[in-house]
């Protein structure tokens, strides 16, 4: 299945990045790819790689303070007194040590609630 998707994916990237030439298209084109997969470009075939030259923007992992701030705003999703006062700081600290992933920290917070 991946080979079929990979071929379609490569074709889409190639066609979009060359749309002005391929379709005599004169409007602006912007292609944004968002991924957690750092080796994204290595999976593209040579045609797609040569015509698609993205500017990479990397976002650092969240630290404990940032995760605490994010999780603080998720407390209202829980019943009153279902989370002890130390749960958010502990989940934030643990989350920052394991890749700083806010989604995983929120899942851990949900799991920890009574």
N, C-alpha and C positions, 0 to 999 in steps of 0.2 A: 504494500500500500504506500509506503514512504516514497518508493521510486516514482510512482505515479504523481503523488503530491509534489515531490521534489522537482520533477520535470515541469509541472504546471507552475510551480512557484518560481523556478528559474525563468520560464517563459514570461510570466507576468512582470517580474522585475526588469527583464530585458526590454519588453515592449513599452512599459511605462517610462523607463529611463530614456528611450529613444522615440517616444511618441511624436515629437515634432517632425522628425525625419521620416518615420514609417507611415504616418497618417496625414502628412501635410497639415499638421495642427499648429496653429499660431498662438494659442493662449498659454498662460503660465501653467506650469506643472510642478507639483511638489509631491515628493514621495517620502513618507516618514515610516520608518520601521522601528518598532519598539520591541525589545527582547531582553531577557535575562541571560541569554546564551551569548557569551563573549566571543565565540568562534563562528558567529553568524555568517560572516563573509566567506569562510573556508568551505561552507556547504554550497555556495553558488558555483555554477559552472563558469568556465572561462569567459564565455560571451557576456553573461550577466555581470560578472566581476569587472570586465573592461568598460562597460557602459554605465554602470552604477557606481559612483564614487561618493559615498556618503561622508558627511562630517560626523565623527563619533562624539557623543556626549555621554560621559559616564557619571553616574550618581553614586556617591559613597554610601556605604551601609549606614543605617541609623545608629546613633550612639544611645546610651541609656537615657540621657536627658531628653532627647528627641522622642524616643519611644514612650517615655513616661508622659510626655505632653500629648502624644497621639492617643495613648490608652486612657488618659484622664477623661477625654471626651467620649469614650466608649462606656464609661461607668453608668451613664444614664440609661443604658439598654438593660440594666439589671434591676431586679427588685431591690428596694431599700434593705440595707444590711446583708445583702447576699455576698458582698465582697468585703473582707477584712481590710483595714486601712493599709496594711503592709503588702497586699497582693499586687497592686499596680507597680510599686517600686521594684518588687522582686521579679515580676514578669518582665519588666523593662530591662533590668540588669541581666537576666538570663537571656532575653531576646538579643541584647546587644553583643553577647558573647557567642551567639550562634547565628552569625551572618547578618545581624541587624535587620531582619525581615519583619516589617510591620504586620503583614498578613499572618505570619506564624505566631507573632506575639499576641495578636488579637485572638487567634484560635486557642492559644494557651490560656488566655484570660477567660474565654468562654468555658474551657474545660475546668478551670479552677473555681468558677462560681458555684455556690451551693445550690 
